[in-house]
């Protein structure tokens, strides 16, 4: 019986193996990993401070220095990554230098606008970048003004998105004791979802995951280095806006300003202040009925302006996105037409 079993087993091994049929659509396996976010890099400054910055890193692409709003980390550009495919098609390289007391960067009570100018210059030098487009969102506008003042000849174009001009600082806030002000901010800084309370019917209603991504950014800015919701960096940011505004009169590069007419936080008057001070050509893009999140809602137009298409406006006409020559009055758009890529029209 054992001999018969052995023969049977050998016979089975001798039978041809039936190959599995090849799939109709063979799997194409990747040769590299997908990005899960721009990594934070570090550099020791000549002053001995540890600087933190992000850089999408594409050599030969147009450099863009990105300054996020109050209380944002060096990874703030990730908040506009929902249009990263468009960014890559336009060949824009985004760099962000983290500010004092936020994210991975330690808080130094003596740190100033001049220190930030120096740190930006050192990071750009390390990356071997000379000229760049300067983009500032909200509270980043005050820092952008000082960068313009410090290095106007290096700026290829200037773009301010609902960005503050320290000329219109909050008077009550400026009169507050800084420690008391930090205590007031404490509960917000300790709860990133509260800090990033965006309008539910705005960008959050169109970009999947945007609300969660803003909360992640708040957590990074206020907790990643073990700050445990330390509000000092944010309080000092606000207090810096009480200083006299930067002198941007030496800027001869073209400038674009993007403001929502219904923005109670940073009304268009801030943009008009900046626009009145520069020497170069100015394009003012004003959005009726829109609030503070114009900085994200019109990021597509900002990138086009940076990339050299600033003489046109991006419009979606019932599923067809195209450039229209000149500025377009949003109030005069025909039915079925909206500003920007058609993703805004399509919703989630």
C-alpha positions as CSV (number, residue, x, y, z in Angstrom):
1,X,0.0,0.0,0.0
2,X,2.8,2.5,0.9
3,X,4.5,1.8,-2.5
4,X,1.2,2.5,-4.4
5,X,0.8,5.8,-2.6
6,X,4.3,6.8,-3.4
7,X,3.8,6.0,-7.1
8,X,0.6,8.0,-7.2
9,X,2.3,11.0,-5.6
10,X,5.1,10.9,-8.2
11,X,2.6,10.7,-11.0
12,X,0.8,13.7,-9.6
13,X,4.1,15.7,-9.6
14,X,4.7,14.8,-13.2
15,X,1.4,16.3,-14.4
16,X,1.7,19.7,-16.1
17,X,1.0,22.7,-13.7
18,X,-1.9,24.8,-14.9
19,X,-0.6,28.4,-15.1
20,X,-2.9,31.1,-13.8
21,X,-4.2,33.3,-16.6
22,X,-2.6,36.8,-16.8
23,X,-4.8,39.6,-15.5
24,X,-6.5,41.6,-18.3
25,X,-5.0,44.8,-16.8
26,X,-1.5,43.9,-15.3
27,X,-0.5,45.8,-12.2
28,X,2.1,48.5,-12.8
29,X,4.2,48.5,-9.6
30,X,5.7,51.8,-8.5
31,X,9.5,52.5,-8.7
32,X,9.3,55.2,-6.1
33,X,7.2,56.2,-3.1
34,X,4.3,58.8,-3.3
35,X,4.7,61.9,-1.2
36,X,3.0,62.0,2.1
37,X,3.9,65.7,2.7
38,X,6.9,68.0,2.3
39,X,9.5,67.1,5.0
40,X,10.7,69.7,7.4
41,X,14.4,70.4,7.0
42,X,16.8,72.1,9.5
43,X,19.7,74.5,9.2
44,X,21.9,76.1,11.9
45,X,22.0,79.9,11.3
46,X,25.1,82.0,11.6
47,X,23.6,83.3,14.9
48,X,23.4,79.8,16.3
49,X,19.6,79.3,16.0
50,X,18.1,76.1,14.6
51,X,16.1,77.1,11.5
52,X,13.3,74.9,10.1
53,X,12.0,75.1,6.6
54,X,10.2,73.1,3.9
55,X,11.1,73.0,0.2
56,X,9.3,71.1,-2.5
57,X,12.7,71.0,-4.1
58,X,12.2,70.8,-7.9
59,X,15.5,72.2,-9.4
60,X,15.0,74.7,-12.2
61,X,11.4,75.5,-11.3
62,X,10.2,78.9,-10.3
63,X,11.0,79.5,-6.6
64,X,8.1,80.8,-4.4
65,X,8.6,81.9,-0.8
66,X,5.4,81.1,1.0
67,X,4.5,82.9,4.3
68,X,1.6,81.3,6.1
69,X,-0.8,83.2,8.4
70,X,-0.6,83.8,12.2
71,X,0.3,80.7,14.1
72,X,1.3,78.5,11.2
73,X,4.3,76.2,11.0
74,X,6.8,75.6,8.2
75,X,4.4,73.1,6.7
76,X,1.7,75.7,6.1
77,X,2.0,75.2,2.3
78,X,0.5,71.8,2.7
79,X,-2.8,73.7,3.2
80,X,-2.8,74.5,-0.6
81,X,-1.6,71.1,-1.7
82,X,-5.2,70.3,-2.9
83,X,-4.0,72.0,-6.2
84,X,-0.6,70.3,-6.2
85,X,-1.1,68.8,-9.6
86,X,-1.7,72.3,-11.0
87,X,1.4,73.6,-9.1
88,X,3.6,70.9,-10.7
89,X,2.2,71.6,-14.2
90,X,3.1,75.3,-13.7
91,X,6.6,74.3,-12.4
92,X,6.4,76.2,-9.1
93,X,8.8,75.3,-6.3
94,X,7.5,76.3,-2.8
95,X,9.8,77.2,0.1
96,X,8.6,78.1,3.6
97,X,10.7,79.3,6.5
98,X,9.2,78.7,10.0
99,X,8.8,81.6,12.4
100,X,9.7,82.1,16.0
101,X,8.0,79.9,18.6
102,X,5.9,77.8,16.1
103,X,6.2,74.2,15.0
104,X,9.7,72.9,15.5
105,X,11.2,76.4,16.1
106,X,12.0,77.5,19.6
107,X,10.6,80.6,21.1
108,X,13.0,83.5,21.5
109,X,11.4,86.6,23.2
110,X,14.1,88.9,21.6
111,X,13.4,87.7,18.0
112,X,12.4,90.4,15.5
113,X,11.4,91.0,11.9
114,X,15.1,91.6,11.1
115,X,15.9,88.2,12.5
116,X,13.3,86.6,10.1
117,X,14.8,88.5,7.2
118,X,18.2,87.1,8.0
119,X,16.9,83.6,8.4
120,X,15.0,83.7,5.1
121,X,18.1,85.0,3.4
122,X,20.2,82.2,4.9
123,X,17.8,79.5,3.9
124,X,17.6,80.8,0.3
125,X,21.4,81.0,0.2
126,X,21.6,77.4,1.4
127,X,19.2,76.4,-1.4
128,X,21.1,78.6,-3.9
129,X,18.1,80.7,-4.7
130,X,18.5,84.3,-5.8
131,X,15.2,85.7,-7.1
132,X,11.8,84.4,-6.0
133,X,8.1,85.2,-6.0
134,X,6.9,86.3,-2.5
135,X,3.5,85.0,-1.3
136,X,1.9,85.9,2.0
137,X,-1.3,84.8,3.6
138,X,-3.1,86.8,6.3
139,X,-0.7,87.5,9.2
140,X,2.2,86.6,7.0
141,X,1.7,89.9,5.3
142,X,3.5,91.9,7.9
143,X,6.6,89.7,7.5
144,X,6.4,89.9,3.8
145,X,6.5,93.7,4.0
146,X,9.8,93.5,5.9
147,X,11.2,91.0,3.4
148,X,10.3,93.4,0.6
149,X,12.1,96.2,2.5
150,X,15.2,94.1,3.1
151,X,15.6,92.6,-0.3
152,X,13.4,94.3,-3.0
153,X,15.8,93.5,-5.8
154,X,15.4,89.7,-5.2
155,X,11.7,89.6,-5.5
156,X,10.3,88.6,-9.0
157,X,6.7,89.3,-8.0
158,X,4.7,90.0,-4.8
159,X,1.4,88.3,-3.9
160,X,-0.6,89.3,-0.8
161,X,-3.7,87.1,0.0
162,X,-6.0,88.7,2.6
163,X,-2.7,89.8,4.1
164,X,-2.3,92.4,6.9
165,X,-0.5,95.7,6.6
166,X,0.7,96.6,10.1
167,X,-0.7,100.1,9.4
168,X,-4.2,98.9,10.4
169,X,-3.3,96.9,13.5
170,X,-5.9,96.3,16.2
171,X,-5.6,99.2,18.6
172,X,-7.1,97.3,21.6
173,X,-4.8,94.4,21.1
174,X,-1.7,96.7,20.8
175,X,-2.6,98.2,24.2
176,X,-2.8,94.8,26.0
177,X,-0.1,93.5,28.2
178,X,1.6,90.7,26.2
179,X,1.4,88.2,29.0
180,X,-2.3,88.9,29.5
181,X,-2.9,88.7,25.8
182,X,-1.1,85.3,25.7
183,X,-3.4,84.1,28.5
184,X,-6.4,85.1,26.4
185,X,-5.1,83.2,23.4
186,X,-4.3,80.1,25.5
187,X,-7.7,78.3,25.1
188,X,-7.6,78.7,21.3
189,X,-4.0,77.6,21.0
190,X,-4.7,74.6,23.1
191,X,-7.5,73.6,20.8
192,X,-6.4,73.6,17.1
193,X,-9.9,73.0,15.8
194,X,-11.1,76.1,17.6
195,X,-8.1,78.1,16.2
196,X,-8.8,76.9,12.7
197,X,-12.6,77.6,12.8
198,X,-13.1,78.0,9.0
199,X,-16.5,78.8,7.5
200,X,-18.3,75.5,6.8
201,X,-19.8,76.9,3.5
202,X,-16.4,78.1,2.2
203,X,-13.4,76.2,1.1
204,X,-14.1,73.4,3.6
205,X,-17.3,72.6,1.7
206,X,-15.4,71.9,-1.5
207,X,-12.0,70.5,-0.6
208,X,-12.3,67.0,1.0
209,X,-10.3,66.8,4.2
210,X,-9.5,70.5,4.4
211,X,-11.0,71.0,7.9
212,X,-9.0,68.0,9.2
213,X,-5.9,69.3,7.5
214,X,-6.2,72.7,9.1
215,X,-6.5,71.1,12.5
216,X,-3.4,69.0,11.8
217,X,-1.5,72.2,11.0
218,X,-2.7,73.8,14.2
219,X,-1.5,70.8,16.2
220,X,1.9,70.9,14.5
221,X,2.3,74.6,15.1
222,X,1.3,74.5,18.8
223,X,2.3,70.9,19.9
224,X,4.9,69.2,17.7
225,X,7.9,70.4,19.7
226,X,6.3,69.7,23.1
227,X,5.0,73.3,23.5
228,X,1.7,72.0,25.0
229,X,-0.2,74.9,23.5
230,X,2.3,77.6,24.4
231,X,0.6,80.8,23.2
232,X,3.7,83.1,23.4
233,X,4.7,82.7,19.8
234,X,1.2,83.6,18.6
235,X,0.9,86.5,21.0
236,X,4.2,87.9,19.9
237,X,3.2,87.6,16.3
238,X,0.1,89.7,16.9
239,X,2.1,92.2,18.9
240,X,4.6,92.6,16.0
241,X,1.7,94.0,13.9
242,X,1.7,97.0,16.2
243,X,5.1,98.1,14.9
244,X,5.3,100.7,12.1
245,X,4.7,99.1,8.7
246,X,7.7,98.2,6.5
247,X,8.8,100.5,3.8
248,X,8.1,98.7,0.5
249,X,8.6,101.8,-1.8
250,X,11.8,100.3,-3.4
251,X,9.8,97.4,-4.9
252,X,9.7,97.7,-8.7
253,X,8.5,94.2,-9.4
254,X,4.8,93.6,-10.2
255,X,2.5,93.1,-7.3
256,X,-0.9,91.3,-7.0
257,X,-3.3,91.7,-4.1
258,X,-6.3,89.4,-3.4
259,X,-8.9,90.4,-0.9
260,X,-12.5,89.5,0.0
261,X,-14.8,92.4,0.2
262,X,-16.7,90.7,3.1
263,X,-13.6,89.9,5.1
264,X,-14.0,91.3,8.6
265,X,-10.6,90.1,9.8
266,X,-8.4,91.6,7.0
267,X,-10.6,93.9,4.8
268,X,-9.3,95.2,1.4
269,X,-8.1,98.4,3.1
270,X,-4.9,96.5,4.1
271,X,-4.3,95.6,0.4
272,X,-4.9,99.1,-0.7
273,X,-2.4,100.4,1.8
274,X,0.3,98.1,0.3
275,X,-0.7,98.8,-3.2
276,X,-0.3,102.5,-2.7
277,X,3.3,102.2,-1.5
278,X,5.0,100.1,-4.3
279,X,6.4,101.5,-7.5
280,X,5.8,98.5,-9.8
281,X,2.6,97.5,-11.6
282,X,-0.3,96.6,-9.4
283,X,-3.1,94.2,-10.0
284,X,-5.9,94.2,-7.4
285,X,-8.2,91.2,-7.4
286,X,-11.2,91.9,-5.3
287,X,-13.9,89.3,-4.5
288,X,-17.4,90.6,-3.6
289,X,-19.2,88.6,-0.9
290,X,-16.1,86.5,0.0
291,X,-14.4,86.4,3.4
292,X,-11.0,85.5,4.8
293,X,-10.6,82.2,3.0
294,X,-10.0,83.9,-0.4
295,X,-6.4,82.9,0.3
296,X,-7.3,79.3,-0.4
297,X,-10.4,79.7,-2.6
298,X,-8.3,81.6,-5.3
299,X,-5.0,79.8,-4.9
300,X,-5.4,78.6,-8.5
301,X,-5.4,82.2,-9.8
302,X,-2.4,83.1,-7.5
303,X,-0.3,80.3,-9.0
304,X,-1.2,81.4,-12.5
305,X,-0.2,85.0,-11.7
306,X,3.1,83.8,-10.3
307,X,3.7,81.6,-13.4
308,X,3.3,84.5,-15.8
309,X,-0.4,84.4,-16.7
310,X,-1.3,87.4,-14.6
311,X,-2.9,89.2,-17.6
312,X,-5.7,86.7,-17.6
313,X,-8.3,85.3,-15.2
314,X,-9.2,81.6,-14.8
315,X,-12.9,80.9,-15.4
316,X,-14.9,77.7,-15.3
317,X,-17.7,77.7,-17.9
318,X,-20.0,74.7,-17.2
319,X,-17.1,72.2,-16.8
320,X,-14.6,73.9,-19.1
321,X,-11.8,75.8,-17.3
322,X,-10.0,78.4,-19.5
323,X,-8.2,81.7,-19.3
324,X,-10.1,84.9,-20.1
325,X,-8.0,88.0,-21.1
326,X,-7.9,90.7,-18.5
327,X,-9.6,91.0,-15.1
328,X,-13.0,89.5,-14.7
329,X,-15.7,91.2,-12.5
330,X,-17.2,88.3,-10.4
331,X,-20.5,90.2,-10.3
332,X,-20.7,90.1,-14.1
333,X,-20.1,86.4,-14.6
334,X,-22.8,84.8,-16.7
335,X,-24.9,82.0,-15.3
336,X,-23.0,78.7,-15.2
337,X,-19.6,80.5,-14.9
338,X,-17.4,80.7,-11.8
339,X,-13.9,81.8,-11.0
340,X,-11.1,79.2,-10.9
341,X,-10.8,75.6,-11.7
342,X,-14.0,73.6,-12.3
343,X,-13.4,71.6,-9.1
344,X,-14.9,74.6,-7.2
345,X,-18.0,74.3,-9.3
346,X,-18.3,70.6,-9.0
347,X,-18.1,70.6,-5.2
348,X,-17.1,67.5,-3.3
